[in-house]
Every structure is written in structure tokens, then in C-alpha cells.
């Protein structure tokens, strides 16, 4: 690799993105087991996600701002999100 063309990498950012990709793979696998995707669709989707992983590992990417992001954090919203992820109501 040519050092002049090497892209600066942020290991913390790459780790965060890799964890997100792991979540995407999990969702693909769950959808396949539920019968929401056939094997060919699951294979293609997983390959597509793995290509993204390669780009992240190489550092050859740029993050773009998403105009739909809301910076407002509420305890109610966070609790609701966690309930959805856990698929059960909050305790207490």
C-alpha cells in the first residue's frame, strides 16, 4: 500500500461501525430463520454487509450526516427503544 494514499483510520469509529454491521448480520439471520428471507436473499444481504465491513477495515469510507437524526434524548424514548429491543415491557 502506498503510504501517501493511505487513509487515516479512527479505531473507535471503526469498532462502532463493525458492531453496527454485526447487528445487521444478526437481523439478516433472524429474518432468515423466521422465513422472511429465502436463502438466496439472506446470502446476498450477508455478502453485501461483509463488503461494507471490508470498506470499514480498509478505512476507505466517509461518514455522511443524516438529516433525520434527532439529537434529543428522552428517558421515555430510550425506555421504549429498550423495550422493543428486549421484546418485553420494562420492569419496575
Biotite code that builds the C-alpha atoms (Angstrom):
import biotite.structure as struc

atoms = struc.array([
    struc.Atom([0.000, 0.000, 0.000], chain_id="A", res_id=1, res_name="UNK", atom_name="CA", element="C"),
    struc.Atom([1.294, 3.470, -0.890], chain_id="A", res_id=2, res_name="UNK", atom_name="CA", element="C"),
    struc.Atom([1.740, 5.486, 2.365], chain_id="A", res_id=3, res_name="UNK", atom_name="CA", element="C"),
    struc.Atom([0.826, 8.727, 0.567], chain_id="A", res_id=4, res_name="UNK", atom_name="CA", element="C"),
    struc.Atom([-2.601, 7.340, -0.353], chain_id="A", res_id=5, res_name="UNK", atom_name="CA", element="C"),
    struc.Atom([-3.245, 5.627, 2.984], chain_id="A", res_id=6, res_name="UNK", atom_name="CA", element="C"),
    struc.Atom([-6.492, 6.727, 4.594], chain_id="A", res_id=7, res_name="UNK", atom_name="CA", element="C"),
    struc.Atom([-6.406, 7.797, 8.266], chain_id="A", res_id=8, res_name="UNK", atom_name="CA", element="C"),
    struc.Atom([-8.366, 5.371, 10.425], chain_id="A", res_id=9, res_name="UNK", atom_name="CA", element="C"),
    struc.Atom([-10.157, 6.045, 13.689], chain_id="A", res_id=10, res_name="UNK", atom_name="CA", element="C"),
    struc.Atom([-10.131, 2.695, 15.536], chain_id="A", res_id=11, res_name="UNK", atom_name="CA", element="C"),
    struc.Atom([-13.005, 3.675, 17.851], chain_id="A", res_id=12, res_name="UNK", atom_name="CA", element="C"),
    struc.Atom([-15.145, 4.723, 14.898], chain_id="A", res_id=13, res_name="UNK", atom_name="CA", element="C"),
    struc.Atom([-14.271, 1.542, 13.001], chain_id="A", res_id=14, res_name="UNK", atom_name="CA", element="C"),
    struc.Atom([-15.188, -0.566, 16.033], chain_id="A", res_id=15, res_name="UNK", atom_name="CA", element="C"),
    struc.Atom([-18.531, 1.227, 16.353], chain_id="A", res_id=16, res_name="UNK", atom_name="CA", element="C"),
    struc.Atom([-19.255, 0.648, 12.661], chain_id="A", res_id=17, res_name="UNK", atom_name="CA", element="C"),
    struc.Atom([-18.195, -3.011, 12.885], chain_id="A", res_id=18, res_name="UNK", atom_name="CA", element="C"),
    struc.Atom([-20.578, -3.520, 15.812], chain_id="A", res_id=19, res_name="UNK", atom_name="CA", element="C"),
    struc.Atom([-23.354, -1.990, 13.729], chain_id="A", res_id=20, res_name="UNK", atom_name="CA", element="C"),
    struc.Atom([-22.537, -4.408, 10.928], chain_id="A", res_id=21, res_name="UNK", atom_name="CA", element="C"),
    struc.Atom([-22.724, -7.263, 13.427], chain_id="A", res_id=22, res_name="UNK", atom_name="CA", element="C"),
    struc.Atom([-26.222, -6.072, 14.319], chain_id="A", res_id=23, res_name="UNK", atom_name="CA", element="C"),
    struc.Atom([-27.148, -6.015, 10.622], chain_id="A", res_id=24, res_name="UNK", atom_name="CA", element="C"),
    struc.Atom([-25.919, -9.594, 10.176], chain_id="A", res_id=25, res_name="UNK", atom_name="CA", element="C"),
    struc.Atom([-27.901, -10.684, 13.225], chain_id="A", res_id=26, res_name="UNK", atom_name="CA", element="C"),
    struc.Atom([-31.037, -9.125, 11.753], chain_id="A", res_id=27, res_name="UNK", atom_name="CA", element="C"),
    struc.Atom([-30.453, -10.921, 8.433], chain_id="A", res_id=28, res_name="UNK", atom_name="CA", element="C"),
    struc.Atom([-30.025, -14.260, 10.222], chain_id="A", res_id=29, res_name="UNK", atom_name="CA", element="C"),
    struc.Atom([-33.154, -13.714, 12.332], chain_id="A", res_id=30, res_name="UNK", atom_name="CA", element="C"),
    struc.Atom([-35.212, -12.780, 9.267], chain_id="A", res_id=31, res_name="UNK", atom_name="CA", element="C"),
    struc.Atom([-33.965, -15.930, 7.506], chain_id="A", res_id=32, res_name="UNK", atom_name="CA", element="C"),
    struc.Atom([-34.908, -18.152, 10.465], chain_id="A", res_id=33, res_name="UNK", atom_name="CA", element="C"),
    struc.Atom([-38.354, -16.502, 10.608], chain_id="A", res_id=34, res_name="UNK", atom_name="CA", element="C"),
    struc.Atom([-38.845, -17.245, 6.917], chain_id="A", res_id=35, res_name="UNK", atom_name="CA", element="C"),
    struc.Atom([-38.886, -13.568, 5.947], chain_id="A", res_id=36, res_name="UNK", atom_name="CA", element="C"),
    struc.Atom([-35.921, -14.091, 3.588], chain_id="A", res_id=37, res_name="UNK", atom_name="CA", element="C"),
    struc.Atom([-35.097, -17.085, 1.441], chain_id="A", res_id=38, res_name="UNK", atom_name="CA", element="C"),
    struc.Atom([-31.557, -18.475, 1.431], chain_id="A", res_id=39, res_name="UNK", atom_name="CA", element="C"),
    struc.Atom([-30.512, -16.575, -1.703], chain_id="A", res_id=40, res_name="UNK", atom_name="CA", element="C"),
    struc.Atom([-31.745, -13.256, -0.266], chain_id="A", res_id=41, res_name="UNK", atom_name="CA", element="C"),
    struc.Atom([-30.012, -13.918, 3.061], chain_id="A", res_id=42, res_name="UNK", atom_name="CA", element="C"),
    struc.Atom([-26.779, -14.856, 1.293], chain_id="A", res_id=43, res_name="UNK", atom_name="CA", element="C"),
    struc.Atom([-26.833, -11.740, -0.891], chain_id="A", res_id=44, res_name="UNK", atom_name="CA", element="C"),
    struc.Atom([-27.652, -9.469, 2.060], chain_id="A", res_id=45, res_name="UNK", atom_name="CA", element="C"),
    struc.Atom([-24.896, -11.002, 4.205], chain_id="A", res_id=46, res_name="UNK", atom_name="CA", element="C"),
    struc.Atom([-22.362, -10.643, 1.372], chain_id="A", res_id=47, res_name="UNK", atom_name="CA", element="C"),
    struc.Atom([-23.365, -7.004, 0.903], chain_id="A", res_id=48, res_name="UNK", atom_name="CA", element="C"),
    struc.Atom([-22.836, -6.333, 4.613], chain_id="A", res_id=49, res_name="UNK", atom_name="CA", element="C"),
    struc.Atom([-19.457, -8.114, 4.532], chain_id="A", res_id=50, res_name="UNK", atom_name="CA", element="C"),
    struc.Atom([-18.385, -5.863, 1.653], chain_id="A", res_id=51, res_name="UNK", atom_name="CA", element="C"),
    struc.Atom([-19.201, -2.891, 3.897], chain_id="A", res_id=52, res_name="UNK", atom_name="CA", element="C"),
    struc.Atom([-17.054, -4.458, 6.620], chain_id="A", res_id=53, res_name="UNK", atom_name="CA", element="C"),
    struc.Atom([-14.129, -4.661, 4.191], chain_id="A", res_id=54, res_name="UNK", atom_name="CA", element="C"),
    struc.Atom([-14.502, -0.962, 3.337], chain_id="A", res_id=55, res_name="UNK", atom_name="CA", element="C"),
    struc.Atom([-14.561, -0.067, 7.034], chain_id="A", res_id=56, res_name="UNK", atom_name="CA", element="C"),
    struc.Atom([-11.488, -2.196, 7.766], chain_id="A", res_id=57, res_name="UNK", atom_name="CA", element="C"),
    struc.Atom([-9.626, -0.518, 4.896], chain_id="A", res_id=58, res_name="UNK", atom_name="CA", element="C"),
    struc.Atom([-10.540, 2.933, 6.227], chain_id="A", res_id=59, res_name="UNK", atom_name="CA", element="C"),
    struc.Atom([-11.736, 3.939, 2.762], chain_id="A", res_id=60, res_name="UNK", atom_name="CA", element="C"),
    struc.Atom([-15.063, 5.482, 3.759], chain_id="A", res_id=61, res_name="UNK", atom_name="CA", element="C"),
    struc.Atom([-16.640, 8.802, 4.718], chain_id="A", res_id=62, res_name="UNK", atom_name="CA", element="C"),
    struc.Atom([-19.461, 9.175, 7.198], chain_id="A", res_id=63, res_name="UNK", atom_name="CA", element="C"),
    struc.Atom([-22.304, 11.354, 5.977], chain_id="A", res_id=64, res_name="UNK", atom_name="CA", element="C"),
    struc.Atom([-24.657, 13.297, 8.198], chain_id="A", res_id=65, res_name="UNK", atom_name="CA", element="C"),
    struc.Atom([-28.213, 12.012, 8.209], chain_id="A", res_id=66, res_name="UNK", atom_name="CA", element="C"),
    struc.Atom([-30.672, 14.883, 8.196], chain_id="A", res_id=67, res_name="UNK", atom_name="CA", element="C"),
    struc.Atom([-33.246, 12.738, 10.003], chain_id="A", res_id=68, res_name="UNK", atom_name="CA", element="C"),
    struc.Atom([-31.168, 12.317, 13.152], chain_id="A", res_id=69, res_name="UNK", atom_name="CA", element="C"),
    struc.Atom([-32.688, 13.755, 16.283], chain_id="A", res_id=70, res_name="UNK", atom_name="CA", element="C"),
    struc.Atom([-30.269, 14.792, 18.987], chain_id="A", res_id=71, res_name="UNK", atom_name="CA", element="C"),
    struc.Atom([-32.998, 14.960, 21.621], chain_id="A", res_id=72, res_name="UNK", atom_name="CA", element="C"),
    struc.Atom([-32.724, 12.206, 24.233], chain_id="A", res_id=73, res_name="UNK", atom_name="CA", element="C"),
    struc.Atom([-35.668, 11.381, 26.449], chain_id="A", res_id=74, res_name="UNK", atom_name="CA", element="C"),
    struc.Atom([-35.847, 8.707, 29.113], chain_id="A", res_id=75, res_name="UNK", atom_name="CA", element="C"),
    struc.Atom([-39.275, 7.693, 27.800], chain_id="A", res_id=76, res_name="UNK", atom_name="CA", element="C"),
    struc.Atom([-37.929, 7.268, 24.273], chain_id="A", res_id=77, res_name="UNK", atom_name="CA", element="C"),
    struc.Atom([-34.919, 5.312, 25.473], chain_id="A", res_id=78, res_name="UNK", atom_name="CA", element="C"),
    struc.Atom([-37.119, 3.040, 27.616], chain_id="A", res_id=79, res_name="UNK", atom_name="CA", element="C"),
    struc.Atom([-39.433, 2.412, 24.671], chain_id="A", res_id=80, res_name="UNK", atom_name="CA", element="C"),
    struc.Atom([-36.479, 1.566, 22.431], chain_id="A", res_id=81, res_name="UNK", atom_name="CA", element="C"),
    struc.Atom([-35.068, -0.854, 25.007], chain_id="A", res_id=82, res_name="UNK", atom_name="CA", element="C"),
    struc.Atom([-38.493, -2.496, 25.429], chain_id="A", res_id=83, res_name="UNK", atom_name="CA", element="C"),
    struc.Atom([-38.647, -3.016, 21.666], chain_id="A", res_id=84, res_name="UNK", atom_name="CA", element="C"),
    struc.Atom([-35.155, -4.492, 21.596], chain_id="A", res_id=85, res_name="UNK", atom_name="CA", element="C"),
    struc.Atom([-35.848, -6.767, 24.573], chain_id="A", res_id=86, res_name="UNK", atom_name="CA", element="C"),
    struc.Atom([-39.328, -7.611, 23.259], chain_id="A", res_id=87, res_name="UNK", atom_name="CA", element="C"),
    struc.Atom([-40.747, -7.231, 26.770], chain_id="A", res_id=88, res_name="UNK", atom_name="CA", element="C"),
    struc.Atom([-42.005, -4.340, 28.914], chain_id="A", res_id=89, res_name="UNK", atom_name="CA", element="C"),
    struc.Atom([-39.687, -2.515, 31.276], chain_id="A", res_id=90, res_name="UNK", atom_name="CA", element="C"),
    struc.Atom([-39.537, -3.817, 34.817], chain_id="A", res_id=91, res_name="UNK", atom_name="CA", element="C"),
    struc.Atom([-40.386, -1.682, 37.802], chain_id="A", res_id=92, res_name="UNK", atom_name="CA", element="C"),
])
